[in-house]
Amino acid sequence: MQRNIIYLFVSIATFLIGNIIAAPWSTANRTPHAAYTSAEQELLTIERRYLDAHIQRDVVTLDSILADDFTISHAFGRVSDKAARLSLVADSDFTFVDVNTFGVDVEVNGDEGVVTGRAVVTGSYEGREFKSPPYRFTRRYEKRQGRWQIVSVQFGRDRYR
């Protein structure tokens, strides 16, 4: 019995020490917007506009955020372009109700940026509601003619569901 208590104490102590040591290097411990650079904050603002444009069916905003050579790669190898994405958002049979993102990280290097994370989409298609399984996303941004645009999106299965 006493040995089990010692094992429990050592396990808890090891867990706590590991978390304390790892904390300074974890991006998850950043306070919202406080530790982000201005370029990272700008990308996260555009990211929010991108998601909101889907929910609000705002094709004009989406058109300005997506680069003309935009591509989107789906989990099972299908690739589509800007015109297909704008068409989906404009389609009255398809509605984005919510795009819940979590575990989002942003990185900017000069005129290139990447936003990664996980997401779940809820919506409806032809009147039937749906909810996607959690998936991973990577959105690649480039600063072109002084403004950030999304040049590609990749979706993948979330192995941590």
ABEGO torsion letter per residue (X at the ends): XAAAAAAAAAAAAAAAAAAAAAAAABAAABBBGAABBAAAAAAAAAAAAAAAAAAAGBAAAAAAABBAABBBBBAAGBBBBAAAAAAAAABAABBBABBBBBGBBBBBBEABBBBBEBBBBBBBBGGBBBBBBBBBBBBBBBBBGGBBBBABBBBBBBAAX
